């Protein structure tokens, strides 16, 4: 039994070595959805089978929104429940897939103070730069399992993805291991 390894540069006509793109760690916007129902004050994330959900609590606890974020590029509102509270406001206490535990909250619960969130690029530590800025952010949450960050401001809900660059030395060691150690 033999091992066939295809090396495109060795067989191709163009023997110039193409420059390898310097990979970097990133945090980038991968999705956005406009919201209705008031200012977003809180997120909770959960999973049900292969679907991922974002429960959204709005200012004053009067509106709740359920968003399917399984495909981050195309988030979909599944339920937008105005006046979710029977009396006063509500707060999402816990979520588990398609179930949520909702509690009553006091109507005069203070809203989150809006803040500015910046994605900073420190690839050149001597000249860091702002890659993206989100003003008036009222809620922020993470989905560590999928490397996602959710932000809400007056423009809607932003879905960010964080990823670490692949170390070229590790890739080289892995390729060597696959070819020679098996």
FENCOR-V31258 format. One record per run of one state. SS is the DSSP state (a for helix, b for strand, c for the rest). FROM is the first residue (numbers start at 1). TO is the last residue. If there is no record, write none. Layout:
BEGIN
SS&FROM&TO  SS&FROM&TO
END
This chain:
BEGIN
c&1&7  a&8&11  c&12&25  b&26&33  c&34&39  b&40&48  c&49&50  b&51&58  a&59&61  c&62&63  b&64&68  c&69&71  a&72&74  c&75&75  b&76&81  c&82&88  b&89&96  c&97&98  b&99&105  c&106&114  b&115&121  c&122&124  a&125&127  c&128&128  b&129&137  c&138&138  b&139&143  c&144&147  b&148&153  c&154&155  b&156&163  c&164&167  a&168&180  c&181&182
END
